[in-house]
């Protein structure tokens, strides 16, 4: 019998839940060190973990008109990804827009700019990651793009790609690789559990990982 298709609605939800549990670092390593969002991100809600298909927004520079425009299109379980041509400490998201995202059922919001109303965002509990927290507000006059590929921290994010976010930052999984990366991440977790037991028994990664030979040379 064939394996479930990880892109179907039910399987995608389960895949995202499991990738969120496994975490950004494990998924990054297991995917062949691919998909890293190489940027300093503020985890607005401490302890939050999230994963979902990307709903991408490219705003005009220092403008959040398109954040308002995307809200009627936002679907439950999606990660809303907000960008503009150049990342700058201008708030694209605050409490009122976050309320709309939460009501729509967003899994998380990733902002390659600033957010404001941090205390309110934290109390709401909607998982939000951003580059900055600033009071500086955005204009609402420039038409940008919805549903186009965007780049955050040097990583391209296409609509529907899975975005994994936690305290370590973010990792992007191409949607067509979801099943493969999930299996590799679960295998990595099991390997690390076994290794943890060896370390707790007093062994050292210096020997388990063959690093002694790198430092001291082959003594045979």
N, C-alpha and C positions, 0 to 999 in steps of 0.2 A: 504494500500500500504506500502511496506517495506521501511525503511529508506535507504538513499544512503550509499553505502559502502565507508567508509572513506579512504580505502586503494587503491581505483581506482585512476587513474592518475589525473582526473579533481578534484575529491573530495579531494585527498591528497593535491593538490596545495591550495585549499581553506582552508583546515584544517590547513595547515602550516601558511598561511597568518593570520588566526585568532589567532592561538596560539602565533605567534610573536607579534601581537597587544596586546594580554592579558598579556604577559610577563612572565618571568621565575618564579617570586615569586608567582603570582596568580596560575600558572599551578602547581607549586610544592605543594602549600597548597591544591588545589582542587583535586590533585591526591592522597590525603591521605599522604601528606608529603613524597612522594616517588620521586626518580629520581634526588636528589640534587647532583650537581657537587660541592663537598666541597673543593674548592681550590680558592685561590686568583687569579683572572683573570684580566689582563689588557685589557680594551676595547680600541683597537687601534683607531677606528673611533668613536669619541664621538657621542652619540645619536643613534648609530646603534641598530637595532633590527633584529633578523633573526630566522628562523625556517626551518628545512628541514631534510630529511632522511640522516642518517650518511653514509658517505663513509669512512671506517676506514683504517688506515695505522699504522702498527707497524714497526718502523724503527729499525736498529741496534743502539747500544748505541753510541750517539754523531755522528750519521751518517744520511744523508738525501737522500741516493740513492733511497729509495722507494718513496720519495716524487716526484722525477722525474718520477719514474715508474708508479705512479698512474694517472698522468695527462691525458694520452690518454683514460683512463677509466672514468674520472670524467664526471658526467651528470648534465644538468641544474637543478638547485634547490636543489642540495645536499649540505650538510654541510661536508666539508672535515675535518676529525679528525686525527691529526698527533700526534703520541706517540712514545716513545721508552721505553726500559725496566725500566729505572729510570729517572724521570724528572730531567733535568739539564739545566743550563743557556747556552745552545748551540743553535745557530740559525738554525732551520730547514726550515725557510721560509724567503725569502727576496723579493725585488721588482720583480725580473725576474720570480720566481716561482708563485708569486701572480698574475702576469700578465697572466700566463697560466690558473690559476684557474678562473680568471675573464672572460677571453675569453670563457672558457668552460661553464660559466653561474653558477658557484657555488653561493649558497646562502650566505655562510660564510665559514670561516676557524677557527677551534679551534686547538690551538697548545699547547700541554702539554710539552712545552719546551720554547725556546726563538724565537723571530723574530728579524730581523734587517731591516734597511731602513725604519724606522718608519715614517719619514716625507713623504716619497714617498708612503708608504702604506696608510697613512691618506689621501693624496691628491687623490689617486686612488678611494677611497670610498668603496672598497671591505670590508665588515665587517670581522674583524679579532679580535680574542681574544687569548691571550697567557699568560703564567705564567711570562715570563720575556721579556725584550728587551735587547739584547746584540749584540756586534759586532762579538763575537767569532763564526767562521764558522764551519760547520760540514764536516766530511769526506764523501766520496762517494765510499765506498768499501764493505759494509756489506749488504748482501741480507736479508731482513726482510720478513714481511707478508702483503699481501693485503687482505682485506675482512674478517679479523678475529675479533672476539670480543676483545675489548680493555677496559682498565679501566682508567678513569680520575677523580681525586679527590675522589677516593673510589667508584665511580659509574661505573658499567659496561655499555658499549655502544656497542650494536650489530649492524652490518650492517642493515640499514633500520630503526632503531629506530629514533624517531624524537628528534632533539636537539634544544631546545629553548634557545636563548642567547640575553641578553640585559645588561643594566647598572648594574643590580643586580647579574649577573653571568649566570649560566647555569642550566637547568633542562632537564632531559632525559625522554621521554615518550615512553614506549614500543609500537611498532607500532600496536600490536593487541589491545591496550587500547586507541588508538587515539580518536575514537568517544566518548567513555565513559569519558575520561579526558577533551575533548573539551566541552562536555555538562556540566560537573561539574564546569569547569572554567567559562563558561558563566553564570551559576547560581550564582557562588560566586561573580562575577562582579556585577550582579544585586542586590545581597544582600548588598554589600558594598556601592553601589550607594544610596540605601535606608537608610543605616546607616549614611552615610555622611550627608544626609539631616537632620537627627535627631541631629547629632553633631553640625551642623550649626545652628540649632534651640536652642542650649544651653544645650542639654542633654549631659550626660557623659558616656563613655564606662565603667566606674567604676560601673554604675548601669545597663546599657544596657546588659553588658556581665555577670552580676551576680557576679562581683568581690567583691562587698561590703560585701556580705555574707562570702566570703573566708577570708577577712581581719578582719571583725568585728564580725563575727558569726551571727547566726540566732537570730534576736531580737524579734521574735514573742513569 
